[in-house]
Amino acid sequence: MSPDRAHYDAAMSRGYARICGVDEAGRGPLAGPVVCAAVILRATSIPEGLNDSKTLSPVRRERMLNILLTSAEIAISVIEPPEIDDLNILWASMTGMSRAVRALGADFALIDGNRLPPDLPCDGEAIIKGDAKSLSIAAASIVAKVTRDRLMVEADDRYPGYGLAKHKGYPTRAHMEALLALGPTPIHRWSFAPVKKARG
């Protein structure tokens, strides 16, 4: 399956003009933010090879992001760990998606997943595995993934010893061992069970 314009075109046929794809990166990690992105593609400049971020190598994702920065409209919302702990990861992701859509000023949102954020500022459609079905959501998946990866590389400089640049905060064996040995940092999600356990 390759993403296409079907959902975008269907929304446009119903009179919507500013149609964005929305996705997030970072629901599963123990550390770092969840990053949500909303992207409006220009019909005349859809990058060749645009696909779900999970199907692209890191080099291709970086290259595709650079293309999107000059050929699409993009808004990004970064939800930091304290807000994740306050809201829980599901509602933090929903909040981030709504903020990104609002910042972009879209009138219709194609959302990756099985539900729409309750405070979405426009009409929308939830699409399960949308990053593999919609070019707009695929673009958002790349923006969110690359942005978050960059933030975790920067965090690795501030908090050495955890391997954040490598595992990006996901609960790998190396991360769990470092967490138990060194304790959690300010960018860990203190409400997540493994982090609670490491706090003692």
Residue frames relative to the residue before (quaternion, step in Angstrom):
aa qw qx qy qz dx dy dz
M 1.0000 0.0000 0.0000 0.0000 0.00 0.00 0.00
S 0.0928 -0.7774 0.6207 0.0422 3.55 -0.97 0.90
P 0.5157 -0.6434 0.4505 0.3422 3.61 -0.95 0.74
D 0.0790 -0.8005 0.5937 0.0206 3.56 -1.12 0.70
R 0.6366 -0.5544 0.3973 0.3597 3.56 -1.32 -0.19
A 0.3408 0.7960 -0.4705 0.1698 3.62 1.24 -0.02
H 0.7029 0.4490 -0.2806 0.4749 3.60 0.80 -0.96
Y 0.6128 0.5427 -0.3331 0.4680 3.58 1.06 -0.74
D 0.6924 0.4799 -0.2792 0.4608 3.57 0.82 -1.01
A 0.6265 0.5355 -0.3396 0.4532 3.58 1.05 -0.74
A 0.6564 0.4905 -0.3122 0.4807 3.59 0.98 -0.80
M 0.6453 0.5220 -0.3237 0.4542 3.57 0.96 -0.81
S 0.6436 0.5294 -0.3268 0.4458 3.59 1.02 -0.76
R 0.6689 0.4727 -0.2930 0.4933 3.58 1.25 -0.40
G 0.6770 -0.5490 0.2676 0.4106 3.57 1.27 0.27
Y 0.5111 0.6317 -0.4349 0.3881 3.58 1.23 0.07
A 0.2552 -0.8051 0.5247 0.1070 3.56 -1.02 0.82
R 0.7671 0.2577 -0.1441 0.5696 3.59 1.01 -0.80
I 0.0420 0.8332 -0.5374 0.1234 3.52 0.19 1.40
C 0.0714 -0.8249 0.5608 0.0086 3.57 -0.58 1.11
G 0.3366 -0.6679 0.6171 0.2445 3.50 -1.35 0.39
V 0.1216 -0.8058 0.5791 0.0258 3.57 -1.02 0.81
D 0.1389 0.7712 -0.6134 0.0990 3.56 -0.99 0.88
E 0.2684 -0.7530 0.5782 0.1634 3.53 -1.30 0.27
A 0.1570 -0.7467 0.6336 0.1279 3.52 -1.35 0.28
G 0.7792 0.3955 -0.2610 0.4103 3.54 -1.01 0.81
R 0.3064 0.7464 -0.5425 0.2338 3.60 0.96 0.66
G 0.7542 0.4764 -0.2190 0.3952 3.58 0.90 -0.92
P 0.5784 0.6277 -0.3962 0.3383 3.66 1.02 -0.49
L 0.4746 -0.6421 0.5270 0.2910 3.51 -1.36 0.32
A 0.7826 0.2266 -0.1078 0.5697 3.58 1.22 -0.37
G 0.7434 0.4081 -0.3032 0.4347 3.52 -1.24 0.52
P 0.6349 -0.5678 0.3833 0.3572 3.55 -1.30 0.26
V 0.3528 -0.5989 0.6283 0.3494 3.47 -1.42 -0.11
V 0.1855 -0.7946 0.5751 0.0597 3.56 -0.86 1.04
C 0.1029 -0.7916 0.6019 0.0217 3.55 -0.81 1.07
A 0.0887 -0.8017 0.5910 0.0155 3.55 -0.99 0.87
A 0.1182 -0.7419 0.6556 0.0755 3.52 -1.21 0.71
V 0.0441 -0.8176 0.5726 -0.0403 3.57 -0.82 1.02
I 0.1434 -0.7380 0.6535 0.0880 3.53 -1.03 0.92
L 0.2385 -0.7767 0.5703 0.1208 3.55 -0.58 1.18
R 0.3597 -0.6758 0.5904 0.2554 3.54 -1.19 0.57
A 0.5130 -0.6932 0.4151 0.2898 3.56 -0.69 1.12
T 0.7082 0.4702 -0.2576 0.4595 3.58 1.10 -0.67
S 0.7891 0.2699 -0.1443 0.5326 3.60 1.21 -0.18
I 0.1920 0.7718 -0.5733 0.1971 3.57 0.80 1.03
P 0.4514 -0.7277 0.4365 0.2758 3.61 -0.56 1.08
E 0.4788 -0.6496 0.5102 0.2975 3.55 -1.01 0.79
G 0.7960 0.2783 -0.2155 0.4925 3.57 -0.91 0.88
L 0.3720 0.7291 -0.4926 0.2956 3.59 1.26 0.19
N 0.1659 0.7830 -0.5763 0.1652 3.57 -0.77 1.05
D 0.7292 -0.3841 0.3388 0.4538 3.53 -1.37 0.12
S 0.5393 -0.6616 0.4124 0.3184 3.58 -0.81 0.99
K 0.6270 0.5629 -0.3431 0.4152 3.60 1.07 -0.68
T 0.6768 0.4866 -0.2951 0.4669 3.60 1.17 -0.42
L 0.6744 0.4955 -0.2821 0.4693 3.59 1.27 -0.24
S 0.5017 -0.6219 0.5062 0.3245 3.56 -1.15 0.62
P 0.6635 -0.4980 0.3603 0.4265 3.62 -1.18 0.36
V 0.6430 0.5214 -0.3287 0.4546 3.60 0.97 -0.78
R 0.6804 0.4772 -0.2893 0.4750 3.59 0.92 -0.88
R 0.6132 0.5350 -0.3524 0.4621 3.60 1.06 -0.65
E 0.6501 0.5064 -0.3156 0.4704 3.58 0.93 -0.88
R 0.6600 0.5079 -0.3067 0.4609 3.58 0.92 -0.88
M 0.6677 0.4986 -0.3020 0.4629 3.56 0.96 -0.88
L 0.6168 0.5349 -0.3541 0.4562 3.60 1.00 -0.71
N 0.6486 0.5221 -0.3246 0.4488 3.58 0.89 -0.87
I 0.6403 0.5047 -0.3218 0.4814 3.58 1.06 -0.72
L 0.6681 0.5135 -0.3030 0.4451 3.57 0.90 -0.93
L 0.6134 0.5746 -0.3513 0.4125 3.59 1.03 -0.70
T 0.7482 0.3583 -0.2091 0.5178 3.58 1.17 -0.52
S 0.7565 0.3935 -0.2024 0.4816 3.60 1.20 -0.27
A 0.7590 0.2949 -0.1661 0.5562 3.61 1.26 -0.09
E 0.4361 -0.6278 0.5598 0.3198 3.54 -1.36 0.16
I 0.0562 -0.8279 0.5560 -0.0479 3.56 -0.77 1.08
A 0.0111 0.7496 -0.6615 -0.0192 3.53 -1.16 0.73
I 0.1392 -0.7964 0.5878 0.0299 3.55 -1.01 0.91
S 0.0892 -0.7665 0.6340 0.0509 3.55 -1.06 0.81
V 0.1440 -0.7896 0.5947 0.0457 3.56 -0.82 1.07
I 0.1252 -0.7874 0.6023 0.0403 3.56 -0.65 1.16
E 0.2829 -0.8065 0.5017 0.1338 3.55 -0.41 1.26
P 0.7226 -0.4853 0.2813 0.4040 3.60 -1.20 0.48
P 0.6438 0.5118 -0.3771 0.4258 3.70 0.81 -0.68
E 0.6676 0.4738 -0.3096 0.4837 3.59 1.01 -0.71
I 0.5875 0.5480 -0.3626 0.4723 3.58 1.12 -0.64
D 0.6665 0.5008 -0.3031 0.4617 3.58 0.91 -0.91
D 0.6687 0.5133 -0.2951 0.4497 3.55 1.05 -0.77
L 0.7767 0.3720 -0.1759 0.4770 3.58 0.91 -0.97
N 0.3428 -0.6541 0.5107 0.4403 3.54 1.19 -0.97
I 0.6617 -0.5841 0.3042 0.3583 3.54 -1.12 0.72
L 0.6179 0.5448 -0.3623 0.4361 3.61 1.00 -0.67
W 0.7443 0.4056 -0.2395 0.4735 3.56 0.73 -1.02
A 0.5606 0.5591 -0.3928 0.4679 3.58 1.19 -0.38
S 0.6530 0.5043 -0.3075 0.4740 3.58 0.99 -0.84
M 0.6483 0.5138 -0.3141 0.4659 3.57 0.96 -0.85
T 0.6474 0.5168 -0.3111 0.4659 3.57 0.98 -0.87
G 0.6639 0.5125 -0.3039 0.4519 3.57 0.93 -0.89
M 0.6345 0.5264 -0.3303 0.4596 3.56 0.99 -0.81
S 0.6641 0.5065 -0.3030 0.4589 3.58 0.90 -0.92
R 0.6505 0.5195 -0.3177 0.4539 3.58 0.96 -0.83
A 0.6584 0.5045 -0.3145 0.4615 3.58 0.96 -0.83
V 0.6545 0.5028 -0.3158 0.4681 3.60 0.93 -0.85
R 0.6503 0.5172 -0.3156 0.4583 3.58 0.95 -0.87
A 0.6580 0.5160 -0.3106 0.4520 3.59 0.94 -0.84
L 0.6837 0.4868 -0.2771 0.4678 3.56 1.10 -0.72
G 0.3343 -0.7625 0.4925 0.2534 3.58 1.14 -0.51
A 0.2708 0.7737 -0.5238 0.2319 3.57 1.03 0.78
D 0.3171 -0.7381 0.5538 0.2189 3.56 -1.22 0.42
F 0.7664 0.1183 -0.1248 0.6189 3.60 1.31 0.04
A 0.1315 -0.8116 0.5681 0.0361 3.56 -0.92 0.95
L 0.2202 -0.7215 0.6453 0.1206 3.53 -1.00 0.95
I 0.1117 -0.8418 0.5280 -0.0093 3.55 -0.31 1.32
D 0.3855 -0.6963 0.5526 0.2473 3.56 -0.92 0.90
G 0.6632 0.4911 -0.3655 0.4306 3.58 -0.73 1.03
N 0.5890 -0.6130 0.4202 0.3173 3.52 -1.33 -0.19
R 0.7704 0.2311 -0.1806 0.5661 3.58 1.24 0.23
L 0.4245 -0.6727 0.5448 0.2656 3.52 -1.28 0.48
P 0.5350 -0.5852 0.4788 0.3770 3.60 -1.06 0.58
P 0.5062 -0.6846 0.4246 0.3080 3.62 -0.83 0.89
D 0.7439 0.3581 -0.2224 0.5186 3.59 1.14 -0.50
L 0.2159 0.7853 -0.5449 0.1996 3.58 1.13 0.60
P 0.3785 -0.7833 0.4461 0.2104 3.63 -0.65 1.03
C 0.7554 0.2493 -0.1772 0.5795 3.60 1.24 0.22
D 0.6537 -0.4608 0.3881 0.4580 3.56 -1.26 -0.07
G 0.0255 0.8251 -0.5636 0.0319 3.56 -1.16 0.44
E 0.2543 -0.7295 0.6141 0.1613 3.50 -1.42 0.08
A 0.2709 -0.7424 0.5907 0.1626 3.57 -0.90 0.95
I 0.0742 -0.8068 0.5860 -0.0122 3.57 -0.82 1.03
I 0.3438 -0.7373 0.5456 0.2013 3.58 -0.54 1.16
K 0.8196 0.0350 -0.1062 0.5619 3.56 -0.83 1.09
G 0.1498 0.8489 -0.4909 0.1263 3.52 1.09 0.79
D 0.6078 0.5699 -0.3673 0.4134 3.58 1.09 -0.58
A 0.6855 0.4356 -0.2806 0.5115 3.59 1.25 -0.34
K 0.7136 0.4599 -0.2401 0.4708 3.57 1.29 -0.24
S 0.7881 0.2717 -0.1151 0.5402 3.58 1.05 -0.78
L 0.4693 -0.6770 0.4915 0.2824 3.57 -0.86 0.97
S 0.6366 0.5379 -0.3339 0.4403 3.58 1.01 -0.77
I 0.6798 0.4589 -0.2918 0.4920 3.59 0.95 -0.84
A 0.5994 0.5537 -0.3610 0.4515 3.60 1.03 -0.69
A 0.6367 0.5185 -0.3230 0.4707 3.58 0.99 -0.82
A 0.6616 0.4981 -0.3063 0.4694 3.58 0.94 -0.88
S 0.6236 0.5448 -0.3460 0.4412 3.59 1.02 -0.72
I 0.6485 0.5096 -0.3146 0.4699 3.58 1.03 -0.76
V 0.6548 0.5128 -0.3148 0.4574 3.57 0.88 -0.93
A 0.6815 0.4891 -0.2927 0.4589 3.58 0.86 -0.94
K 0.6825 0.5053 -0.2907 0.4409 3.58 0.85 -0.97
V 0.6989 0.4595 -0.2885 0.4660 3.60 0.78 -0.96
T 0.6292 0.5354 -0.3364 0.4520 3.57 0.99 -0.82
R 0.6904 0.4734 -0.2928 0.4621 3.57 0.84 -0.93
D 0.6269 0.5354 -0.3454 0.4483 3.60 0.95 -0.80
R 0.6471 0.5150 -0.3218 0.4609 3.58 0.98 -0.82
L 0.6450 0.5223 -0.3199 0.4569 3.57 0.97 -0.82
M 0.6747 0.4899 -0.3013 0.4626 3.59 1.00 -0.75
V 0.5928 0.5351 -0.3620 0.4809 3.59 1.13 -0.55
E 0.6452 0.5005 -0.3161 0.4830 3.58 1.00 -0.80
A 0.6445 0.5290 -0.3229 0.4479 3.59 0.98 -0.82
D 0.5954 0.5818 -0.3598 0.4215 3.58 1.09 -0.67
D 0.6248 0.5297 -0.3368 0.4644 3.59 1.11 -0.63
R 0.6968 0.4717 -0.2688 0.4688 3.57 1.05 -0.78
Y 0.7934 0.1853 -0.0730 0.5752 3.55 1.10 -0.72
P 0.0515 -0.8343 0.5488 0.0096 3.61 0.38 1.19
G 0.6894 0.5006 -0.3566 0.3833 3.50 -1.26 0.47
Y 0.6846 0.4857 -0.2831 0.4640 3.58 1.22 -0.35
G 0.4026 -0.7333 0.4616 0.2952 3.58 1.22 -0.39
L 0.2173 0.8339 -0.4878 0.1390 3.57 1.19 0.51
A 0.6293 0.5474 -0.3414 0.4334 3.59 1.04 -0.70
K 0.6878 0.4819 -0.2743 0.4685 3.56 1.15 -0.63
H 0.8203 0.2515 -0.1241 0.4984 3.59 0.64 -1.07
K 0.3676 -0.7815 0.4417 0.2429 3.60 1.35 -0.05
G 0.7163 -0.4713 0.2503 0.4497 3.56 1.13 0.60
Y 0.4926 0.6536 -0.4406 0.3688 3.58 1.25 -0.06
P 0.5632 -0.6560 0.3957 0.3096 3.61 -1.11 0.63
T 0.0708 0.7932 -0.5944 0.1118 3.56 0.48 1.20
R 0.6755 -0.4751 0.3588 0.4351 3.56 -1.26 0.23
A 0.6595 0.5125 -0.3133 0.4519 3.59 0.93 -0.90
H 0.6519 0.5075 -0.3182 0.4650 3.57 0.99 -0.79
M 0.6565 0.5130 -0.3182 0.4523 3.57 0.92 -0.87
E 0.6497 0.5147 -0.3193 0.4593 3.58 0.97 -0.81
A 0.6622 0.4930 -0.3035 0.4757 3.58 0.98 -0.86
L 0.6365 0.5406 -0.3266 0.4427 3.56 0.99 -0.80
L 0.6833 0.4736 -0.2828 0.4783 3.57 0.96 -0.85
A 0.6850 0.4879 -0.2850 0.4600 3.58 1.06 -0.75
L 0.8049 0.3182 -0.1238 0.4853 3.56 0.91 -0.96
G 0.4417 -0.6768 0.4706 0.3542 3.55 1.20 -0.47
P 0.6135 -0.5800 0.3877 0.3700 3.59 -1.22 0.35
T 0.3798 -0.6964 0.5689 0.2170 3.52 -1.28 0.57
P 0.6857 -0.4633 0.3442 0.4435 3.62 -1.23 0.04
I 0.7035 0.4432 -0.2944 0.4711 3.62 1.13 -0.38
H 0.4817 0.6225 -0.4678 0.4021 3.58 1.21 0.28
R 0.4565 -0.6630 0.5256 0.2752 3.54 -1.22 0.60
W 0.2719 -0.8429 0.4452 0.1317 3.51 0.06 1.38
S 0.6322 0.5320 -0.3407 0.4486 3.61 1.19 -0.30
F 0.5670 0.5965 -0.3907 0.4123 3.61 1.25 -0.27
A 0.6162 -0.6305 0.3338 0.3337 3.56 -0.88 1.03
P 0.6837 0.4789 -0.3265 0.4435 3.68 0.77 -0.82
V 0.6391 0.5083 -0.3259 0.4764 3.57 1.12 -0.66
K 0.6045 0.5435 -0.3449 0.4693 3.57 1.05 -0.76
K 0.6578 0.5150 -0.3090 0.4546 3.57 0.94 -0.93
A 0.6704 0.5020 -0.3034 0.4544 3.60 0.95 -0.83
R 0.6069 0.5553 -0.3533 0.4456 3.59 1.17 -0.48
G 0.4171 -0.7285 0.4503 0.3042 3.56 1.24 -0.45
